[in-house]
């Protein structure tokens, strides 16, 4: 069986909730695929409509069924705040087809 590589690009988010007292969030995204170590975007400070434009690659294994994107608010003190997540079905990727292009909600 041929080895497949999943290419994931995190473009941007819009209308994130404010998690900080200043009325903003300091968002970043964690990208999870199967048992791979998660990848993390950079933190964009004081922004509710962040643009990351970051790409990652993961080896795609037969039992990897979904991609999970978690959005977090970075905090200097204490634990980071969870802002939201989305799951993407990876079944098309196993057939070498595009998985999803466009906005995820």
C-alpha positions as CSV (number, residue, x, y, z in Angstrom):
1,X,0.0,0.0,0.0
2,X,1.3,3.4,-1.0
3,X,2.0,5.9,1.8
4,X,-0.2,9.0,1.7
5,X,0.6,12.4,3.1
6,X,-2.2,14.7,4.3
7,X,-1.6,18.4,3.6
8,X,-3.5,20.8,5.9
9,X,-3.5,24.6,5.6
10,X,-5.0,26.7,8.4
11,X,-5.9,30.0,6.7
12,X,-8.0,32.1,9.1
13,X,-10.8,32.4,11.5
14,X,-13.6,35.0,11.8
15,X,-15.7,36.3,14.6
16,X,-14.0,34.4,17.4
17,X,-15.3,35.0,20.9
18,X,-13.4,37.4,23.2
19,X,-11.7,35.4,26.0
20,X,-9.7,38.2,27.5
21,X,-10.6,41.3,29.5
22,X,-9.3,43.6,26.8
23,X,-12.1,42.4,24.5
24,X,-9.9,40.3,22.3
25,X,-8.4,36.8,22.2
26,X,-4.9,35.6,21.5
27,X,-5.8,32.6,19.2
28,X,-3.9,29.7,17.9
29,X,-5.0,26.4,16.4
30,X,-4.0,22.8,17.3
31,X,-4.3,20.4,14.4
32,X,-4.8,16.7,15.2
33,X,-4.7,13.7,12.8
34,X,-4.9,10.2,14.3
35,X,-2.0,9.3,16.6
36,X,0.3,11.9,15.1
37,X,1.7,14.6,17.4
38,X,-0.5,17.6,17.1
39,X,0.8,20.6,15.1
40,X,0.3,24.2,16.4
41,X,0.0,27.5,14.6
42,X,1.6,30.7,15.8
43,X,-0.3,32.8,18.4
44,X,-1.9,35.9,17.0
45,X,-2.3,38.5,19.8
46,X,-5.4,40.6,20.3
47,X,-7.3,39.4,17.3
48,X,-10.9,38.0,16.8
49,X,-10.3,37.5,13.0
50,X,-6.9,36.0,12.8
51,X,-5.1,35.0,9.6
52,X,-2.5,32.2,10.0
53,X,-1.8,30.9,6.5
54,X,0.2,28.0,7.9
55,X,0.5,24.6,6.3
56,X,1.3,21.2,7.9
57,X,1.9,17.7,6.7
58,X,0.9,14.5,8.4
59,X,1.4,10.8,7.4
60,X,-2.1,9.5,6.6
61,X,-2.7,6.1,8.1
62,X,-5.5,3.7,7.1
63,X,-7.3,4.1,10.4
64,X,-7.1,8.0,10.4
65,X,-10.8,8.9,10.0
66,X,-10.9,12.5,11.0
67,X,-8.9,15.7,11.3
68,X,-9.6,17.9,14.3
69,X,-8.9,21.6,14.5
70,X,-9.1,23.1,18.0
71,X,-8.9,26.9,18.5
72,X,-7.5,28.1,21.8
73,X,-6.9,31.5,23.4
74,X,-3.3,31.8,24.7
75,X,-3.0,33.1,28.3
76,X,0.3,34.3,29.8
77,X,-0.9,33.3,33.3
78,X,-3.0,30.1,33.9
79,X,-4.3,27.7,31.4
80,X,-5.3,28.6,27.9
81,X,-9.0,29.0,27.1
82,X,-10.8,26.7,24.7
83,X,-12.6,28.7,21.9
84,X,-14.0,25.9,19.7
85,X,-13.3,23.0,17.4
86,X,-14.3,21.3,14.1
87,X,-14.0,17.8,12.8
88,X,-13.3,17.0,9.1
89,X,-14.0,13.6,7.6
90,X,-10.8,12.2,6.1
91,X,-12.5,9.3,4.1
92,X,-12.0,11.2,0.7
93,X,-8.2,11.5,1.4
94,X,-7.9,7.7,1.5
95,X,-9.1,7.7,-2.1
96,X,-6.7,10.6,-3.0
97,X,-9.5,13.1,-3.3
98,X,-9.6,16.6,-1.8
99,X,-11.1,16.5,1.7
100,X,-12.5,20.0,2.3
101,X,-11.9,23.4,0.8
102,X,-13.6,26.4,2.3
103,X,-15.0,27.6,5.6
104,X,-15.6,25.1,8.4
105,X,-18.2,25.8,11.1
